[in-house]
Amino acid sequence: MGRGKITIKRIDNSTSRQVTFSKRREGLLKKAKELAILCDAQVGVNIFSSTNKLYGFSNSRLCSKRISYLK
């Protein structure tokens, strides 16, 4: 049995929204790391929160420079 589908829309409750953001952010960064390892690809991910805080992942020096420039 698979998971049920959800409708993609803004979460009204701010606490639930923050928890969802944190969980999905970690999942996205994990997938980026896996892609970099499995496919030997240069991967860079930048994520800005609603409070304009920057989260990022990079596995190469070029992507790392771009992330540090944004901070």
mmCIF file of the N, C-alpha and C atoms, coordinates in Angstrom:
data_MODEL
# 
_entry.id   MODEL 
# 
loop_
_atom_site.group_PDB 
_atom_site.id 
_atom_site.type_symbol 
_atom_site.label_atom_id 
_atom_site.label_alt_id 
_atom_site.label_comp_id 
_atom_site.label_asym_id 
_atom_site.label_entity_id 
_atom_site.label_seq_id 
_atom_site.pdbx_PDB_ins_code 
_atom_site.Cartn_x 
_atom_site.Cartn_y 
_atom_site.Cartn_z 
_atom_site.occupancy 
_atom_site.B_iso_or_equiv 
_atom_site.pdbx_formal_charge 
_atom_site.auth_seq_id 
_atom_site.auth_comp_id 
_atom_site.auth_asym_id 
_atom_site.auth_atom_id 
_atom_site.pdbx_PDB_model_num 
ATOM 1   N N  . MET A 1 1  ? 0.845  -1.180 0.000   1.00 0.00 ? 1  MET A N  1 
ATOM 2   C CA . MET A 1 1  ? 0.000  0.000  0.000   1.00 0.00 ? 1  MET A CA 1 
ATOM 3   C C  . MET A 1 1  ? 0.888  1.240  0.000   1.00 0.00 ? 1  MET A C  1 
ATOM 4   N N  . GLY A 1 2  ? 0.596  2.177  -0.889  1.00 0.00 ? 2  GLY A N  1 
ATOM 5   C CA . GLY A 1 2  ? 1.389  3.394  -0.992  1.00 0.00 ? 2  GLY A CA 1 
ATOM 6   C C  . GLY A 1 2  ? 0.857  4.498  -0.100  1.00 0.00 ? 2  GLY A C  1 
ATOM 7   N N  . ARG A 1 3  ? 1.587  5.577  -0.113  1.00 0.00 ? 3  ARG A N  1 
ATOM 8   C CA . ARG A 1 3  ? 1.156  6.735  0.664   1.00 0.00 ? 3  ARG A CA 1 
ATOM 9   C C  . ARG A 1 3  ? 0.052  7.478  -0.071  1.00 0.00 ? 3  ARG A C  1 
ATOM 10  N N  . GLY A 1 4  ? -0.783 8.168  0.679   1.00 0.00 ? 4  GLY A N  1 
ATOM 11  C CA . GLY A 1 4  ? -1.852 8.943  0.071   1.00 0.00 ? 4  GLY A CA 1 
ATOM 12  C C  . GLY A 1 4  ? -1.322 10.230 -0.533  1.00 0.00 ? 4  GLY A C  1 
ATOM 13  N N  . LYS A 1 5  ? -2.007 10.738 -1.516  1.00 0.00 ? 5  LYS A N  1 
ATOM 14  C CA . LYS A 1 5  ? -1.598 11.986 -2.150  1.00 0.00 ? 5  LYS A CA 1 
ATOM 15  C C  . LYS A 1 5  ? -2.023 13.166 -1.292  1.00 0.00 ? 5  LYS A C  1 
ATOM 16  N N  . ILE A 1 6  ? -1.196 14.197 -1.314  1.00 0.00 ? 6  ILE A N  1 
ATOM 17  C CA . ILE A 1 6  ? -1.553 15.436 -0.625  1.00 0.00 ? 6  ILE A CA 1 
ATOM 18  C C  . ILE A 1 6  ? -1.695 16.539 -1.659  1.00 0.00 ? 6  ILE A C  1 
ATOM 19  N N  . THR A 1 7  ? -2.477 17.516 -1.343  1.00 0.00 ? 7  THR A N  1 
ATOM 20  C CA . THR A 1 7  ? -2.582 18.670 -2.231  1.00 0.00 ? 7  THR A CA 1 
ATOM 21  C C  . THR A 1 7  ? -1.484 19.651 -1.830  1.00 0.00 ? 7  THR A C  1 
ATOM 22  N N  . ILE A 1 8  ? -0.787 20.157 -2.825  1.00 0.00 ? 8  ILE A N  1 
ATOM 23  C CA . ILE A 1 8  ? 0.297  21.094 -2.572  1.00 0.00 ? 8  ILE A CA 1 
ATOM 24  C C  . ILE A 1 8  ? -0.300 22.495 -2.468  1.00 0.00 ? 8  ILE A C  1 
ATOM 25  N N  . LYS A 1 9  ? -0.296 23.015 -1.270  1.00 0.00 ? 9  LYS A N  1 
ATOM 26  C CA . LYS A 1 9  ? -0.775 24.365 -1.013  1.00 0.00 ? 9  LYS A CA 1 
ATOM 27  C C  . LYS A 1 9  ? -0.054 24.883 0.228   1.00 0.00 ? 9  LYS A C  1 
ATOM 28  N N  . ARG A 1 10 ? -0.131 26.161 0.461   1.00 0.00 ? 10 ARG A N  1 
ATOM 29  C CA . ARG A 1 10 ? 0.540  26.778 1.603   1.00 0.00 ? 10 ARG A CA 1 
ATOM 30  C C  . ARG A 1 10 ? -0.071 26.270 2.902   1.00 0.00 ? 10 ARG A C  1 
ATOM 31  N N  . ILE A 1 11 ? 0.801  25.975 3.873   1.00 0.00 ? 11 ILE A N  1 
ATOM 32  C CA . ILE A 1 11 ? 0.334  25.511 5.182   1.00 0.00 ? 11 ILE A CA 1 
ATOM 33  C C  . ILE A 1 11 ? 0.048  26.739 6.028   1.00 0.00 ? 11 ILE A C  1 
ATOM 34  N N  . ASP A 1 12 ? -1.168 26.843 6.527   1.00 0.00 ? 12 ASP A N  1 
ATOM 35  C CA . ASP A 1 12 ? -1.576 28.037 7.267   1.00 0.00 ? 12 ASP A CA 1 
ATOM 36  C C  . ASP A 1 12 ? -0.962 28.122 8.665   1.00 0.00 ? 12 ASP A C  1 
ATOM 37  N N  . ASN A 1 13 ? -0.860 27.005 9.350   1.00 0.00 ? 13 ASN A N  1 
ATOM 38  C CA . ASN A 1 13 ? -0.309 26.978 10.697  1.00 0.00 ? 13 ASN A CA 1 
ATOM 39  C C  . ASN A 1 13 ? 1.203  27.179 10.628  1.00 0.00 ? 13 ASN A C  1 
ATOM 40  N N  . SER A 1 14 ? 1.721  28.238 11.272  1.00 0.00 ? 14 SER A N  1 
ATOM 41  C CA . SER A 1 14 ? 3.142  28.568 11.151  1.00 0.00 ? 14 SER A CA 1 
ATOM 42  C C  . SER A 1 14 ? 4.047  27.507 11.768  1.00 0.00 ? 14 SER A C  1 
ATOM 43  N N  . THR A 1 15 ? 3.613  26.880 12.847  1.00 0.00 ? 15 THR A N  1 
ATOM 44  C CA . THR A 1 15 ? 4.426  25.830 13.472  1.00 0.00 ? 15 THR A CA 1 
ATOM 45  C C  . THR A 1 15 ? 4.521  24.614 12.560  1.00 0.00 ? 15 THR A C  1 
ATOM 46  N N  . SER A 1 16 ? 3.406  24.200 12.007  1.00 0.00 ? 16 SER A N  1 
ATOM 47  C CA . SER A 1 16 ? 3.398  23.068 11.084  1.00 0.00 ? 16 SER A CA 1 
ATOM 48  C C  . SER A 1 16 ? 4.212  23.385 9.830   1.00 0.00 ? 16 SER A C  1 
ATOM 49  N N  . ARG A 1 17 ? 4.108  24.625 9.370   1.00 0.00 ? 17 ARG A N  1 
ATOM 50  C CA . ARG A 1 17 ? 4.858  25.037 8.189   1.00 0.00 ? 17 ARG A CA 1 
ATOM 51  C C  . ARG A 1 17 ? 6.359  24.954 8.439   1.00 0.00 ? 17 ARG A C  1 
ATOM 52  N N  . GLN A 1 18 ? 6.816  25.391 9.612   1.00 0.00 ? 18 GLN A N  1 
ATOM 53  C CA . GLN A 1 18 ? 8.239  25.348 9.944   1.00 0.00 ? 18 GLN A CA 1 
ATOM 54  C C  . GLN A 1 18 ? 8.735  23.912 10.077  1.00 0.00 ? 18 GLN A C  1 
ATOM 55  N N  . VAL A 1 19 ? 7.940  23.052 10.696  1.00 0.00 ? 19 VAL A N  1 
ATOM 56  C CA . VAL A 1 19 ? 8.322  21.643 10.835  1.00 0.00 ? 19 VAL A CA 1 
ATOM 57  C C  . VAL A 1 19 ? 8.423  20.989 9.464   1.00 0.00 ? 19 VAL A C  1 
ATOM 58  N N  . THR A 1 20 ? 7.450  21.249 8.603   1.00 0.00 ? 20 THR A N  1 
ATOM 59  C CA . THR A 1 20 ? 7.465  20.688 7.253   1.00 0.00 ? 20 THR A CA 1 
ATOM 60  C C  . THR A 1 20 ? 8.660  21.193 6.472   1.00 0.00 ? 20 THR A C  1 
ATOM 61  N N  . PHE A 1 21 ? 8.964  22.484 6.600   1.00 0.00 ? 21 PHE A N  1 
ATOM 62  C CA . PHE A 1 21 ? 10.122 23.052 5.913   1.00 0.00 ? 21 PHE A CA 1 
ATOM 63  C C  . PHE A 1 21 ? 11.398 22.353 6.350   1.00 0.00 ? 21 PHE A C  1 
ATOM 64  N N  . SER A 1 22 ? 11.571 22.170 7.651   1.00 0.00 ? 22 SER A N  1 
ATOM 65  C CA . SER A 1 22 ? 12.782 21.530 8.173   1.00 0.00 ? 22 SER A CA 1 
ATOM 66  C C  . SER A 1 22 ? 12.929 20.099 7.668   1.00 0.00 ? 22 SER A C  1 
ATOM 67  N N  . LYS A 1 23 ? 11.845 19.343 7.701   1.00 0.00 ? 23 LYS A N  1 
ATOM 68  C CA . LYS A 1 23 ? 11.897 17.956 7.247   1.00 0.00 ? 23 LYS A CA 1 
ATOM 69  C C  . LYS A 1 23 ? 12.185 17.869 5.754   1.00 0.00 ? 23 LYS A C  1 
ATOM 70  N N  . ARG A 1 24 ? 11.493 18.668 4.975   1.00 0.00 ? 24 ARG A N  1 
ATOM 71  C CA . ARG A 1 24 ? 11.694 18.619 3.526   1.00 0.00 ? 24 ARG A CA 1 
ATOM 72  C C  . ARG A 1 24 ? 13.057 19.170 3.117   1.00 0.00 ? 24 ARG A C  1 
ATOM 73  N N  . ARG A 1 25 ? 13.554 20.152 3.850   1.00 0.00 ? 25 ARG A N  1 
ATOM 74  C CA . ARG A 1 25 ? 14.894 20.691 3.589   1.00 0.00 ? 25 ARG A CA 1 
ATOM 75  C C  . ARG A 1 25 ? 15.947 19.607 3.780   1.00 0.00 ? 25 ARG A C  1 
ATOM 76  N N  . GLU A 1 26 ? 15.854 18.885 4.893   1.00 0.00 ? 26 GLU A N  1 
ATOM 77  C CA . GLU A 1 26 ? 16.809 17.810 5.154   1.00 0.00 ? 26 GLU A CA 1 
ATOM 78  C C  . GLU A 1 26 ? 16.709 16.710 4.097   1.00 0.00 ? 26 GLU A C  1 
ATOM 79  N N  . GLY A 1 27 ? 15.484 16.394 3.674   1.00 0.00 ? 27 GLY A N  1 
ATOM 80  C CA . GLY A 1 27 ? 15.302 15.380 2.637   1.00 0.00 ? 27 GLY A CA 1 
ATOM 81  C C  . GLY A 1 27 ? 15.904 15.808 1.311   1.00 0.00 ? 27 GLY A C  1 
ATOM 82  N N  . LEU A 1 28 ? 15.714 17.077 0.957   1.00 0.00 ? 28 LEU A N  1 
ATOM 83  C CA . LEU A 1 28 ? 16.259 17.586 -0.297  1.00 0.00 ? 28 LEU A CA 1 
ATOM 84  C C  . LEU A 1 28 ? 17.782 17.602 -0.272  1.00 0.00 ? 28 LEU A C  1 
ATOM 85  N N  . LEU A 1 29 ? 18.375 18.025 0.842   1.00 0.00 ? 29 LEU A N  1 
ATOM 86  C CA . LEU A 1 29 ? 19.833 18.043 0.951   1.00 0.00 ? 29 LEU A CA 1 
ATOM 87  C C  . LEU A 1 29 ? 20.399 16.619 0.921   1.00 0.00 ? 29 LEU A C  1 
ATOM 88  N N  . LYS A 1 30 ? 19.694 15.674 1.527   1.00 0.00 ? 30 LYS A N  1 
ATOM 89  C CA . LYS A 1 30 ? 20.130 14.280 1.498   1.00 0.00 ? 30 LYS A CA 1 
ATOM 90  C C  . LYS A 1 30 ? 20.117 13.745 0.071   1.00 0.00 ? 30 LYS A C  1 
ATOM 91  N N  . LYS A 1 31 ? 19.068 14.054 -0.680  1.00 0.00 ? 31 LYS A N  1 
ATOM 92  C CA . LYS A 1 31 ? 18.991 13.609 -2.074  1.00 0.00 ? 31 LYS A CA 1 
ATOM 93  C C  . LYS A 1 31 ? 20.096 14.240 -2.921  1.00 0.00 ? 31 LYS A C  1 
ATOM 94  N N  . ALA A 1 32 ? 20.431 15.503 -2.652  1.00 0.00 ? 32 ALA A N  1 
ATOM 95  C CA . ALA A 1 32 ? 21.511 16.163 -3.387  1.00 0.00 ? 32 ALA A CA 1 
ATOM 96  C C  . ALA A 1 32 ? 22.843 15.471 -3.115  1.00 0.00 ? 32 ALA A C  1 
ATOM 97  N N  . LYS A 1 33 ? 23.093 15.110 -1.856  1.00 0.00 ? 33 LYS A N  1 
ATOM 98  C CA . LYS A 1 33 ? 24.326 14.397 -1.508  1.00 0.00 ? 33 LYS A CA 1 
ATOM 99  C C  . LYS A 1 33 ? 24.382 13.044 -2.199  1.00 0.00 ? 33 LYS A C  1 
ATOM 100 N N  . GLU A 1 34 ? 23.261 12.328 -2.199  1.00 0.00 ? 34 GLU A N  1 
ATOM 101 C CA . GLU A 1 34 ? 23.211 11.020 -2.841  1.00 0.00 ? 34 GLU A CA 1 
ATOM 102 C C  . GLU A 1 34 ? 23.461 11.133 -4.338  1.00 0.00 ? 34 GLU A C  1 
ATOM 103 N N  . LEU A 1 35 ? 22.877 12.141 -4.979  1.00 0.00 ? 35 LEU A N  1 
ATOM 104 C CA . LEU A 1 35 ? 23.073 12.345 -6.410  1.00 0.00 ? 35 LEU A CA 1 
ATOM 105 C C  . LEU A 1 35 ? 24.538 12.619 -6.719  1.00 0.00 ? 35 LEU A C  1 
ATOM 106 N N  . ALA A 1 36 ? 25.173 13.434 -5.886  1.00 0.00 ? 36 ALA A N  1 
ATOM 107 C CA . ALA A 1 36 ? 26.584 13.757 -6.091  1.00 0.00 ? 36 ALA A CA 1 
ATOM 108 C C  . ALA A 1 36 ? 27.454 12.505 -5.978  1.00 0.00 ? 36 ALA A C  1 
ATOM 109 N N  . ILE A 1 37 ? 27.155 11.653 -5.019  1.00 0.00 ? 37 ILE A N  1 
ATOM 110 C CA . ILE A 1 37 ? 27.961 10.446 -4.804  1.00 0.00 ? 37 ILE A CA 1 
ATOM 111 C C  . ILE A 1 37 ? 27.695 9.407  -5.884  1.00 0.00 ? 37 ILE A C  1 
ATOM 112 N N  . LEU A 1 38 ? 26.427 9.111  -6.133  1.00 0.00 ? 38 LEU A N  1 
ATOM 113 C CA . LEU A 1 38 ? 26.081 8.046  -7.068  1.00 0.00 ? 38 LEU A CA 1 
ATOM 114 C C  . LEU A 1 38 ? 26.460 8.359  -8.508  1.00 0.00 ? 38 LEU A C  1 
ATOM 115 N N  . CYS A 1 39 ? 26.287 9.607  -8.930  1.00 0.00 ? 39 CYS A N  1 
ATOM 116 C CA . CYS A 1 39 ? 26.492 9.962  -10.331 1.00 0.00 ? 39 CYS A CA 1 
ATOM 117 C C  . CYS A 1 39 ? 27.777 10.749 -10.565 1.00 0.00 ? 39 CYS A C  1 
ATOM 118 N N  . ASP A 1 40 ? 28.565 10.950 -9.525  1.00 0.00 ? 40 ASP A N  1 
ATOM 119 C CA . ASP A 1 40 ? 29.797 11.727 -9.625  1.00 0.00 ? 40 ASP A CA 1 
ATOM 120 C C  . ASP A 1 40 ? 29.519 13.078 -10.298 1.00 0.00 ? 40 ASP A C  1 
ATOM 121 N N  . ALA A 1 41 ? 28.448 13.724 -9.850  1.00 0.00 ? 41 ALA A N  1 
ATOM 122 C CA . ALA A 1 41 ? 28.015 14.994 -10.427 1.00 0.00 ? 41 ALA A CA 1 
ATOM 123 C C  . ALA A 1 41 ? 28.388 16.146 -9.501  1.00 0.00 ? 41 ALA A C  1 
ATOM 124 N N  . GLN A 1 42 ? 28.544 17.320 -10.074 1.00 0.00 ? 42 GLN A N  1 
ATOM 125 C CA . GLN A 1 42 ? 28.746 18.520 -9.279  1.00 0.00 ? 42 GLN A CA 1 
ATOM 126 C C  . GLN A 1 42 ? 27.362 19.069 -8.934  1.00 0.00 ? 42 GLN A C  1 
ATOM 127 N N  . VAL A 1 43 ? 27.076 19.097 -7.656  1.00 0.00 ? 43 VAL A N  1 
ATOM 128 C CA . VAL A 1 43 ? 25.739 19.476 -7.200  1.00 0.00 ? 43 VAL A CA 1 
ATOM 129 C C  . VAL A 1 43 ? 25.852 20.636 -6.227  1.00 0.00 ? 43 VAL A C  1 
ATOM 130 N N  . GLY A 1 44 ? 25.008 21.616 -6.419  1.00 0.00 ? 44 GLY A N  1 
ATOM 131 C CA . GLY A 1 44 ? 24.899 22.730 -5.490  1.00 0.00 ? 44 GLY A CA 1 
ATOM 132 C C  . GLY A 1 44 ? 23.441 23.059 -5.271  1.00 0.00 ? 44 GLY A C  1 
ATOM 133 N N  . VAL A 1 45 ? 23.043 23.209 -4.010  1.00 0.00 ? 45 VAL A N  1 
ATOM 134 C CA . VAL A 1 45 ? 21.652 23.508 -3.674  1.00 0.00 ? 45 VAL A CA 1 
ATOM 135 C C  . VAL A 1 45 ? 21.621 24.688 -2.714  1.00 0.00 ? 45 VAL A C  1 
ATOM 136 N N  . ASN A 1 46 ? 20.813 25.680 -3.013  1.00 0.00 ? 46 ASN A N  1 
ATOM 137 C CA . ASN A 1 46 ? 20.585 26.809 -2.120  1.00 0.00 ? 46 ASN A CA 1 
ATOM 138 C C  . ASN A 1 46 ? 19.114 26.830 -1.749  1.00 0.00 ? 46 ASN A C  1 
ATOM 139 N N  . ILE A 1 47 ? 18.836 26.966 -0.455  1.00 0.00 ? 47 ILE A N  1 
ATOM 140 C CA . ILE A 1 47 ? 17.459 27.021 0.026   1.00 0.00 ? 47 ILE A CA 1 
ATOM 141 C C  . ILE A 1 47 ? 17.341 28.228 0.954   1.00 0.00 ? 47 ILE A C  1 
ATOM 142 N N  . PHE A 1 48 ? 16.398 29.100 0.674   1.00 0.00 ? 48 PHE A N  1 
ATOM 143 C CA . PHE A 1 48 ? 16.135 30.251 1.527   1.00 0.00 ? 48 PHE A CA 1 
ATOM 144 C C  . PHE A 1 48 ? 14.847 30.004 2.298   1.00 0.00 ? 48 PHE A C  1 
ATOM 145 N N  . SER A 1 49 ? 14.886 30.202 3.605   1.00 0.00 ? 49 SER A N  1 
ATOM 146 C CA . SER A 1 49 ? 13.688 30.041 4.425   1.00 0.00 ? 49 SER A CA 1 
ATOM 147 C C  . SER A 1 49 ? 12.831 31.297 4.316   1.00 0.00 ? 49 SER A C  1 
ATOM 148 N N  . SER A 1 50 ? 11.674 31.255 4.935   1.00 0.00 ? 50 SER A N  1 
ATOM 149 C CA . SER A 1 50 ? 10.784 32.424 4.912   1.00 0.00 ? 50 SER A CA 1 
ATOM 150 C C  . SER A 1 50 ? 11.369 33.587 5.712   1.00 0.00 ? 50 SER A C  1 
ATOM 151 N N  . THR A 1 51 ? 12.353 33.295 6.573   1.00 0.00 ? 51 THR A N  1 
ATOM 152 C CA . THR A 1 51 ? 13.039 34.351 7.338   1.00 0.00 ? 51 THR A CA 1 
ATOM 153 C C  . THR A 1 51 ? 14.343 34.760 6.665   1.00 0.00 ? 51 THR A C  1 
ATOM 154 N N  . ASN A 1 52 ? 14.512 34.370 5.391   1.00 0.00 ? 52 ASN A N  1 
ATOM 155 C CA . ASN A 1 52 ? 15.682 34.682 4.573   1.00 0.00 ? 52 ASN A CA 1 
ATOM 156 C C  . ASN A 1 52 ? 16.977 34.083 5.094   1.00 0.00 ? 52 ASN A C  1 
ATOM 157 N N  . LYS A 1 53 ? 16.885 32.970 5.794   1.00 0.00 ? 53 LYS A N  1 
ATOM 158 C CA . LYS A 1 53 ? 18.080 32.249 6.219   1.00 0.00 ? 53 LYS A CA 1 
ATOM 159 C C  . LYS A 1 53 ? 18.464 31.288 5.095   1.00 0.00 ? 53 LYS A C  1 
ATOM 160 N N  . LEU A 1 54 ? 19.765 31.230 4.819   1.00 0.00 ? 54 LEU A N  1 
ATOM 161 C CA . LEU A 1 54 ? 20.258 30.420 3.711   1.00 0.00 ? 54 LEU A CA 1 
ATOM 162 C C  . LEU A 1 54 ? 20.753 29.063 4.211   1.00 0.00 ? 54 LEU A C  1 
ATOM 163 N N  . TYR A 1 55 ? 20.315 28.014 3.533   1.00 0.00 ? 55 TYR A N  1 
ATOM 164 C CA . TYR A 1 55 ? 20.799 26.666 3.775   1.00 0.00 ? 55 TYR A CA 1 
ATOM 165 C C  . TYR A 1 55 ? 21.344 26.165 2.450   1.00 0.00 ? 55 TYR A C  1 
ATOM 166 N N  . GLY A 1 56 ? 22.461 25.450 2.497   1.00 0.00 ? 56 GLY A N  1 
ATOM 167 C CA . GLY A 1 56 ? 23.015 24.997 1.235   1.00 0.00 ? 56 GLY A CA 1 
ATOM 168 C C  . GLY A 1 56 ? 23.853 23.757 1.356   1.00 0.00 ? 56 GLY A C  1 
ATOM 169 N N  . PHE A 1 57 ? 24.074 23.152 0.206   1.00 0.00 ? 57 PHE A N  1 
ATOM 170 C CA . PHE A 1 57 ? 24.953 22.000 0.073   1.00 0.00 ? 57 PHE A CA 1 
ATOM 171 C C  . PHE A 1 57 ? 25.724 22.156 -1.215  1.00 0.00 ? 57 PHE A C  1 
ATOM 172 N N  . SER A 1 58 ? 27.000 21.805 -1.174  1.00 0.00 ? 58 SER A N  1 
ATOM 173 C CA . SER A 1 58 ? 27.820 21.806 -2.368  1.00 0.00 ? 58 SER A CA 1 
ATOM 174 C C  . SER A 1 58 ? 28.876 20.729 -2.233  1.00 0.00 ? 58 SER A C  1 
ATOM 175 N N  . ASN A 1 59 ? 29.159 20.045 -3.321  1.00 0.00 ? 59 ASN A N  1 
ATOM 176 C CA . ASN A 1 59 ? 30.213 19.044 -3.279  1.00 0.00 ? 59 ASN A CA 1 
ATOM 177 C C  . ASN A 1 59 ? 31.408 19.438 -4.133  1.00 0.00 ? 59 ASN A C  1 
ATOM 178 N N  . SER A 1 60 ? 31.414 20.654 -4.659  1.00 0.00 ? 60 SER A N  1 
ATOM 179 C CA . SER A 1 60 ? 32.562 21.106 -5.438  1.00 0.00 ? 60 SER A CA 1 
ATOM 180 C C  . SER A 1 60 ? 32.941 22.517 -5.008  1.00 0.00 ? 60 SER A C  1 
ATOM 181 N N  . ARG A 1 61 ? 34.161 22.878 -5.306  1.00 0.00 ? 61 ARG A N  1 
ATOM 182 C CA . ARG A 1 61 ? 34.657 24.187 -4.897  1.00 0.00 ? 61 ARG A CA 1 
ATOM 183 C C  . ARG A 1 61 ? 33.895 25.314 -5.595  1.00 0.00 ? 61 ARG A C  1 
ATOM 184 N N  . LEU A 1 62 ? 33.563 25.126 -6.867  1.00 0.00 ? 62 LEU A N  1 
ATOM 185 C CA . LEU A 1 62 ? 32.839 26.160 -7.607  1.00 0.00 ? 62 LEU A CA 1 
ATOM 186 C C  . LEU A 1 62 ? 31.480 26.438 -6.989  1.00 0.00 ? 62 LEU A C  1 
ATOM 187 N N  . CYS A 1 63 ? 30.730 25.395 -6.703  1.00 0.00 ? 63 CYS A N  1 
ATOM 188 C CA . CYS A 1 63 ? 29.410 25.562 -6.080  1.00 0.00 ? 63 CYS A CA 1 
ATOM 189 C C  . CYS A 1 63 ? 29.549 26.135 -4.678  1.00 0.00 ? 63 CYS A C  1 
ATOM 190 N N  . SER A 1 64 ? 30.599 25.727 -3.980  1.00 0.00 ? 64 SER A N  1 
ATOM 191 C CA . SER A 1 64 ? 30.825 26.207 -2.624  1.00 0.00 ? 64 SER A CA 1 
ATOM 192 C C  . SER A 1 64 ? 31.066 27.709 -2.608  1.00 0.00 ? 64 SER A C  1 
ATOM 193 N N  . LYS A 1 65 ? 31.794 28.210 -3.604  1.00 0.00 ? 65 LYS A N  1 
ATOM 194 C CA . LYS A 1 65 ? 32.047 29.652 -3.695  1.00 0.00 ? 65 LYS A CA 1 
ATOM 195 C C  . LYS A 1 65 ? 30.745 30.411 -3.909  1.00 0.00 ? 65 LYS A C  1 
ATOM 196 N N  . ARG A 1 66 ? 29.867 29.872 -4.723  1.00 0.00 ? 66 ARG A N  1 
ATOM 197 C CA . ARG A 1 66 ? 28.585 30.538 -4.973  1.00 0.00 ? 66 ARG A CA 1 
ATOM 198 C C  . ARG A 1 66 ? 27.741 30.587 -3.710  1.00 0.00 ? 66 ARG A C  1 
ATOM 199 N N  . ILE A 1 67 ? 27.730 29.513 -2.937  1.00 0.00 ? 67 ILE A N  1 
ATOM 200 C CA . ILE A 1 67 ? 26.955 29.471 -1.704  1.00 0.00 ? 67 ILE A CA 1 
ATOM 201 C C  . ILE A 1 67 ? 27.524 30.463 -0.702  1.00 0.00 ? 67 ILE A C  1 
ATOM 202 N N  . SER A 1 68 ? 28.856 30.515 -0.556  1.00 0.00 ? 68 SER A N  1 
ATOM 203 C CA . SER A 1 68 ? 29.454 31.438 0.402   1.00 0.00 ? 68 SER A CA 1 
ATOM 204 C C  . SER A 1 68 ? 29.250 32.884 -0.046  1.00 0.00 ? 68 SER A C  1 
ATOM 205 N N  . TYR A 1 69 ? 29.179 33.130 -1.363  1.00 0.00 ? 69 TYR A N  1 
ATOM 206 C CA . TYR A 1 69 ? 28.910 34.481 -1.860  1.00 0.00 ? 69 TYR A CA 1 
ATOM 207 C C  . TYR A 1 69 ? 27.517 34.950 -1.457  1.00 0.00 ? 69 TYR A C  1 
ATOM 208 N N  . LEU A 1 70 ? 26.559 34.038 -1.462  1.00 0.00 ? 70 LEU A N  1 
ATOM 209 C CA . LEU A 1 70 ? 25.188 34.396 -1.093  1.00 0.00 ? 70 LEU A CA 1 
ATOM 210 C C  . LEU A 1 70 ? 25.045 34.705 0.391   1.00 0.00 ? 70 LEU A C  1 
ATOM 211 N N  . LYS A 1 71 ? 25.886 34.104 1.222   1.00 0.00 ? 71 LYS A N  1 
ATOM 212 C CA . LYS A 1 71 ? 25.808 34.347 2.662   1.00 0.00 ? 71 LYS A CA 1 
ATOM 213 C C  . LYS A 1 71 ? 26.349 35.705 2.930   1.00 0.00 ? 71 LYS A C  1 
# 
